[in-house]
Amino acid sequence: MKYLFAAVLALGTVASFGAAEAAQGCGPGWARGPYGRCQPIRRAVVVRPAAPVVVVRPPARTVVVRPGRVCPYGTVWRYGRCRAY
């Protein structure tokens, strides 16, 4: 009985080290990155040259920006003027 229990324990331990160890705990198609996060395994990308791309710029918009208020250190802009905290 001792040998049977030891064999089952050994087989259970070996069986638990399957794909999870190979994929570093991230799952199939993923691997650990330099900071420990799971990242997809990047494959080589082949790009064929395509027809030339025509880019049309939209007309420029006029944007009016009011100058910001600058209050001295220790004050904040409230109710139309610089006030103490």
matplotlib code that plots the C-alpha trace (Angstrom):
import matplotlib.pyplot as plt

x = [0.0, 2.9, 4.3, 1.0, 0.5, 4.0, 3.5, 0.2, 1.8, 4.8, 2.6, 0.4, 3.4, 4.8, 1.5, 1.0, 4.1, 2.6, 1.9, 1.7, 5.4, 6.3, 4.1, 5.4, 1.9, 0.5, -1.2, -0.7, 0.6, 1.7, 5.0, 6.4, 7.8, 10.8, 8.6, 6.8, 3.6, 2.1, 2.6, 1.6, 4.4, 5.1, 5.6, 7.3, 5.1, 5.5, 4.2, 3.8, 4.0, 0.5, -0.9, 0.2, -1.9, -3.5, -3.9, -6.4, -6.0, -9.1, -9.4, -7.6, -9.8, -9.3, -8.8, -8.8, -7.0, -7.3, -4.1, -4.1, -4.1, -0.9, -1.3, 1.6, 2.7, 0.3, -2.8, -5.3, -7.6, -11.1, -14.1, -12.3, -9.1, -6.1, -7.1, -5.2, -5.8]
y = [0.0, 2.4, 1.8, 2.3, 5.6, 6.7, 5.9, 7.8, 10.8, 10.7, 10.4, 13.2, 15.5, 14.7, 15.2, 18.6, 20.0, 20.0, 23.0, 25.5, 25.2, 25.4, 28.5, 30.0, 30.0, 32.4, 29.8, 28.7, 31.5, 33.7, 34.1, 36.1, 39.5, 41.3, 42.7, 39.5, 40.3, 37.8, 38.9, 37.3, 35.4, 37.6, 35.9, 37.2, 39.4, 39.4, 42.5, 42.6, 45.9, 47.2, 49.9, 53.4, 55.0, 58.4, 60.5, 63.4, 65.9, 67.4, 71.2, 72.9, 74.1, 77.4, 76.9, 79.8, 79.2, 81.6, 82.1, 80.3, 82.0, 81.7, 82.3, 82.6, 79.6, 78.9, 80.3, 78.8, 80.4, 80.5, 82.8, 84.9, 85.7, 84.1, 83.0, 81.3, 77.6]
z = [0.0, 0.7, -2.7, -4.4, -2.5, -3.4, -7.1, -7.3, -5.6, -7.9, -11.0, -9.8, -9.3, -12.7, -14.4, -12.8, -14.5, -18.0, -20.3, -17.4, -16.7, -20.4, -20.8, -17.5, -16.1, -18.8, -21.0, -24.6, -26.9, -24.0, -22.1, -19.3, -20.3, -18.7, -15.8, -15.1, -17.0, -19.5, -23.1, -26.4, -28.2, -31.2, -34.5, -37.6, -39.7, -43.5, -45.3, -49.0, -50.8, -51.7, -53.9, -53.1, -50.3, -50.9, -47.7, -47.7, -44.9, -43.5, -43.5, -40.6, -37.7, -35.9, -32.2, -29.7, -26.4, -23.6, -21.6, -18.3, -14.9, -12.9, -9.2, -6.7, -4.6, -1.8, -3.7, -6.1, -8.7, -7.4, -7.8, -10.4, -8.5, -6.7, -3.2, -0.3, 0.3]

ax = plt.figure().add_subplot(projection="3d")
ax.plot(x, y, z, "-o")
ax.set_aspect("equal")
plt.show()
